[in-house]
Amino acid sequence: MLILNRRQGEAIIIDGGIRIIVLSSDRRGARIGIEAPTEINIQREELVNRVAEENRRANARGPGTDWLDQLPLKNP
């Protein structure tokens, strides 16, 4: 992990044309801006983790659900 100190208005550049700019910071945290090519997907980590957990829960099956394997479902 690379740890940097940056002041308001300063930026870092990541390979692939991703630019991260410090917009402001205070005791509550920092506001950052991210400039990236449109083909780069940017998501907040906590939202990605929440969706992944919901997907795991939705895919989990409890006891007595073996009959589901017999259904002629199509996989996407």
Phi and psi in degrees as GROMACS dihedral restraints (atoms count N, CA, C in turn):
[ dihedral_restraints ]
;  ai    aj    ak    al  type     phi  dphi    fc
    3     4     5     6     1   -96.5    20    10
    4     5     6     7     1   127.7    20    10
    6     7     8     9     1  -115.5    20    10
    7     8     9    10     1   126.1    20    10
    9    10    11    12     1  -126.4    20    10
   10    11    12    13     1   150.3    20    10
   12    13    14    15     1  -100.3    20    10
   13    14    15    16     1   130.1    20    10
   15    16    17    18     1  -134.5    20    10
   16    17    18    19     1   147.4    20    10
   18    19    20    21     1  -103.9    20    10
   19    20    21    22     1   167.0    20    10
   21    22    23    24     1   -53.5    20    10
   22    23    24    25     1   131.7    20    10
   24    25    26    27     1    90.3    20    10
   25    26    27    28     1   -14.9    20    10
   27    28    29    30     1   -85.1    20    10
   28    29    30    31     1   157.1    20    10
   30    31    32    33     1  -139.5    20    10
   31    32    33    34     1   166.5    20    10
   33    34    35    36     1  -127.7    20    10
   34    35    36    37     1   152.2    20    10
   36    37    38    39     1  -115.3    20    10
   37    38    39    40     1   131.8    20    10
   39    40    41    42     1  -112.3    20    10
   40    41    42    43     1   145.5    20    10
   42    43    44    45     1   -46.7    20    10
   43    44    45    46     1   139.0    20    10
   45    46    47    48     1    97.4    20    10
   46    47    48    49     1     6.7    20    10
   48    49    50    51     1    83.7    20    10
   49    50    51    52     1    23.0    20    10
   51    52    53    54     1   -92.1    20    10
   52    53    54    55     1   125.6    20    10
   54    55    56    57     1  -120.3    20    10
   55    56    57    58     1   125.6    20    10
   57    58    59    60     1  -112.8    20    10
   58    59    60    61     1   123.6    20    10
   60    61    62    63     1  -118.4    20    10
   61    62    63    64     1   134.8    20    10
   63    64    65    66     1   -82.1    20    10
   64    65    66    67     1   116.2    20    10
   66    67    68    69     1   -86.8    20    10
   67    68    69    70     1   -42.1    20    10
   69    70    71    72     1  -165.8    20    10
   70    71    72    73     1   162.4    20    10
   72    73    74    75     1  -152.8    20    10
   73    74    75    76     1   148.0    20    10
   75    76    77    78     1  -153.1    20    10
   76    77    78    79     1  -166.1    20    10
   78    79    80    81     1   -63.5    20    10
   79    80    81    82     1   -26.9    20    10
   81    82    83    84     1   -79.1    20    10
   82    83    84    85     1   -20.2    20    10
   84    85    86    87     1   148.0    20    10
   85    86    87    88     1  -166.9    20    10
   87    88    89    90     1  -119.0    20    10
   88    89    90    91     1   144.8    20    10
   90    91    92    93     1  -104.3    20    10
   91    92    93    94     1   127.2    20    10
   93    94    95    96     1  -123.1    20    10
   94    95    96    97     1   153.7    20    10
   96    97    98    99     1  -115.5    20    10
   97    98    99   100     1   143.9    20    10
   99   100   101   102     1  -125.1    20    10
  100   101   102   103     1   122.9    20    10
  102   103   104   105     1  -108.7    20    10
  103   104   105   106     1   126.0    20    10
  105   106   107   108     1  -149.2    20    10
  106   107   108   109     1   157.2    20    10
  108   109   110   111     1   -58.1    20    10
  109   110   111   112     1   151.6    20    10
  111   112   113   114     1   -63.0    20    10
  112   113   114   115     1   -24.0    20    10
  114   115   116   117     1   -79.6    20    10
  115   116   117   118     1    -6.0    20    10
  117   118   119   120     1   -90.1    20    10
  118   119   120   121     1   125.6    20    10
  120   121   122   123     1   -91.0    20    10
  121   122   123   124     1   127.6    20    10
  123   124   125   126     1  -118.2    20    10
  124   125   126   127     1   122.5    20    10
  126   127   128   129     1  -133.3    20    10
  127   128   129   130     1   150.8    20    10
  129   130   131   132     1   -74.2    20    10
  130   131   132   133     1   134.4    20    10
  132   133   134   135     1   -59.0    20    10
  133   134   135   136     1   -40.4    20    10
  135   136   137   138     1   -65.6    20    10
  136   137   138   139     1   -30.9    20    10
  138   139   140   141     1   -73.3    20    10
  139   140   141   142     1   -39.8    20    10
  141   142   143   144     1   -62.0    20    10
  142   143   144   145     1   -43.5    20    10
  144   145   146   147     1   -64.6    20    10
  145   146   147   148     1   -39.0    20    10
  147   148   149   150     1   -65.7    20    10
  148   149   150   151     1   -43.1    20    10
  150   151   152   153     1   -65.0    20    10
  151   152   153   154     1   -42.7    20    10
  153   154   155   156     1   -61.7    20    10
  154   155   156   157     1   -40.9    20    10
  156   157   158   159     1   -66.0    20    10
  157   158   159   160     1   -42.1    20    10
  159   160   161   162     1   -62.5    20    10
  160   161   162   163     1   -39.2    20    10
  162   163   164   165     1   -64.3    20    10
  163   164   165   166     1   -40.8    20    10
  165   166   167   168     1   -63.4    20    10
  166   167   168   169     1   -42.6    20    10
  168   169   170   171     1   -65.7    20    10
  169   170   171   172     1   -40.0    20    10
  171   172   173   174     1   -68.1    20    10
  172   173   174   175     1   -30.5    20    10
  174   175   176   177     1   -85.0    20    10
  175   176   177   178     1   -17.6    20    10
  177   178   179   180     1   -72.8    20    10
  178   179   180   181     1   140.1    20    10
  180   181   182   183     1  -123.8    20    10
  181   182   183   184     1   140.0    20    10
  183   184   185   186     1   -87.5    20    10
  184   185   186   187     1  -179.5    20    10
  186   187   188   189     1   -63.7    20    10
  187   188   189   190     1   148.2    20    10
  189   190   191   192     1    83.9    20    10
  190   191   192   193     1    15.0    20    10
  192   193   194   195     1  -111.7    20    10
  193   194   195   196     1    17.5    20    10
  195   196   197   198     1   -60.1    20    10
  196   197   198   199     1   -28.2    20    10
  198   199   200   201     1   -61.7    20    10
  199   200   201   202     1   -21.4    20    10
  201   202   203   204     1   -63.2    20    10
  202   203   204   205     1   -29.7    20    10
  204   205   206   207     1   -66.5    20    10
  205   206   207   208     1   -19.7    20    10
  207   208   209   210     1   -85.4    20    10
  208   209   210   211     1   -12.4    20    10
  210   211   212   213     1   -73.3    20    10
  211   212   213   214     1   140.0    20    10
  213   214   215   216     1   -82.1    20    10
  214   215   216   217     1    67.6    20    10
  216   217   218   219     1   -88.8    20    10
  217   218   219   220     1   145.4    20    10
  219   220   221   222     1   -95.2    20    10
  220   221   222   223     1   136.0    20    10
  222   223   224   225     1   -85.2    20    10
  223   224   225   226     1   136.6    20    10
